[in-house]
Amino acid sequence: MKTHIFLFILILGFSSITLFAQDDYISIGLGDLVGQLNLNNTIQPPSSEIEGSPYLNSEFQVGEVYYNKKYQISHLPMRYNLYNGDLEYNSNNAIMAFANPELIDKVIIGNDVFIFIERGRQSNLVSGFVKMWNDQFPTIISKLKIEYLKKEPAKAFEESKPARFKKKNDIHYLMKSPEDIEKIKSVKKLIQSLQNHQGELTSFSKREKISSNKPEEMARLLNFYHGLE
C-alpha cells in the first residue's frame, strides 16, 4: 500500500505562557480538507523483511491535530514513524503523512503530545517532530531516535543478522521558547538554566531523585517550577 502525502495549509503558532489553549480551536472533519490530497507524492513503507518496527507504536492510535491556531481534527488514527520522521495517519485505508509539518501547532497521539521544530529555528540544534512533556514554557522536549542496521552476513562463531530497526537513546532538551532551546546535560545545569528558584528546585530534584536520562522525571521538575512561578 502506498503512502500518500497530505497537504495542510497551516500557520505555526505558539503562546509564550500556556501552549495551545484547546478551547480556542474549532472542530472540523477530515473531509473538509480531503481536496488537498497530493497523489503524486508517495513514501514506500518499510520492507516486511526488516526485523523490528520503525514506529513508536506499531498500531494506529486515535489522535488529534491542531493547526492555524484555529482548527482541530479529532478521532484521527495516527502513528509516529521514527525512522523517516513522519507522523502518519490512516484515512479510508490510505496511509498519509503531513506534507507541511512545520506548520502544525501540535499533535496528540494517545497520551503523547508532539510539536514540530523547523530546521534552523535554533542553530539547527534539533528539528522535526519532538515529544513535548509540559504544557507551557519552559518545557522538556525529547527527540526520539531509531536507527536502521543493514543485514550482516555470518561471521566466525556468529550467525547472520537480519536487517533491523534498533531503538537509540532519545535526546532531551530544555525549550524555553520556540527560539531558545538547549540540550540537557545534567539536572544541575538544567536547574541553572531555569535561573529562578534555584534552592527549591535543587531540593526537589534531590528529594525526588530526578534523572537527566528520564524525561518524565524532568517534566515533574518543570511542573514544580511552574507551580513556584
N, C-alpha and C positions, 0 to 999 in steps of 0.2 A: 504494500500500500504506500502510495506516495504521500509525502508531507507537503502541503501547500502553505504558502506564506500568506498570512492575513494582514492586511494593511489597516492601520489605525491612523486617523488624522488627530493627533494629540498634542497637548502642550504640557510640559513638565511643571509641576507646582509643588513648592514646599512652604510650610509655615515655620517661622523661626521659633515658635514656642511649642504648641501642640500640633503634631503632624496629622494631616488628613482627617479633619472632622467629618465623620461619615454622614452625619445628619444633613450636610450641605450638598450631598450628591443626589441626582435624580436617577432613579432606577429605570433602565430600558432593557429591551430584549435584544439578543444577539441578532435576530432577524433585521433589526433596524440598520445594521452595518454590513449585512451579507453582500450587498452590491459592491463592496470594496475588495472582494476576493481577487487575488492575482494568480491566475492559473499557470502563468509562465515561469514562476519560480518554484523550485522543488528542493527538498532535502531528502537524501536517501537514508532510511532507517538503518541502524547497526545490523550487521550480519548475525543470523541465528547461530553461526559457528563460534561466535565470540563468547567466552565464559564471563559470567557476571553481567551487571547491568550498568548503563551509563546514567540511569535515572535516580534521583533522590528517593523517590517512591515509584516502584515499577508500575503500580496500578494508578489509574487516574483518580484524583480526589476532587470533590466538588470545591470550587473556589470562586473568588470574586475579583473583578478588575475595576480599578478606579482610575479615571483619566480626565484630563481637561479641566480639573478642579470642579467638575460639574456632573459627569456621567458615571454610572455604576452598572456593571453587568454581573448578575448573580447566577448561582447554580450552574457554573461552567466547569465541566470536568477538565482538570489540568494536571500536568506533571512537569518537573524541572529536569531538563537534560543537562547534567553537569558537564558532559564532555564538550558539547558544542555551545553551551551557554544559553540555550533557548528555553523559554517557557512555552510549552506546547499545550494545546487543548484539543478536545475531541468534539467535533460538530458533525452530526449525521454521518458517523463512521469515517470522517476525513480528519486526519491529524494535521493541525495547523500550528504555526508559530507566529509570534508578533514580529512584523517586519520593521517597526519603528519603536523598539522597546525603550529607547531613551526618552520617549515622550509619555511614558506611563507614570502615574502618580504612585500607585502601589498595587501589589497583587497579593491576595490571601489564598493560600492553599492549605486546607485543613487548619492546623494551628500555627502555620508558618507565615510570616509576612516578608515580602521581598520588595525591594526598590531597585531602580536601575541607575547606575552612575555612568555618565558619559566619559569616554576616554579624553584625557586632557583637562578634565574639570578640576583636578587637584594633582598636578605634576605627574599624571599617569601612575600614581601610587596604586590605585585599584580602580577597576572599571567593570562594567557588566552588571548582571543581577547579583545582589548580595542579600543575605538574610539580615533583617533588622530585629533587634531584640528588645528595644524600648520604643515607646510610642511618642517620645518627644526628644528634642536635642538637649544635651548631648546624648547619643545613643551608641550602643555597641553594635557593630555590624560584622558579619563574617562572610568571607569569600570561600565558598565550598569548592573543594578541589578533588579531581579524579584524574587518573592517567590511563592511557591505553598502552598495553605492552604487547608487542608482536609475538607471534608464535616462535618458540625456541626449539630447535632440534635436540634430540637426545645427545647427552654427553657421557663421558666415562662415569659410571656409578650414578648417573642422573637420568631420569626419564624425561621425555619431551614435555614441553609446557605449551598449552594452547594459547591462542590469542585471548587476551582478557582485559577487563577493566579492573583497576585497583584503586581503592579509596586512598587519598592522600590526606595529610594533616591540613585542616582548614586554617586560614589566616584571619586573625581578628584585628579589628581597627576601632579606634575611638572616632566617631563622627560628631564633631561639634556643630557643623553646619554643612550644607552641600559643598562648600568651598574649603572647608577646614577638616581634613581627615589625617590621622596619623596612626601608624602601625603600633600595636600594643606589644611592648617588650617585657613588661613586668607589671604587677599590680601596683608597686611603689611608684613607677613612672606614670601609670595611669592616674593615680591619685594626684600626683604633682601637676599633671596636665589639667586637671579639673580646677585647680587653684583654690577654690573656696572650701571651707570645712575640712581642712587637712587632718586635724586631730580626730574629728568624729569619723571620718572615712577610714583612717588608719586603724582606729579601734574596732570599727565594724568589720574590716577586712580580716583582722587577726582573729576576732571572735568567731566569725563565720567561716574562717579558713578559705578565703576566696582564692581561686587559682586562675592564673592568666591563660591556662590551657582549657578552661571551661567557660565558654561564653555565657551560659545560663547563670553562672555564679557572678560573673562581672556585671551582668544585667541587673542582678539583685542589688549589687553595689550602686549602680546608677540609679535604680529606683529609690534607694535610700538617700542618695544625693538629692534627687528631685524633691523628696519629702522635706529636706532641710532648707531648700531654696524659698 
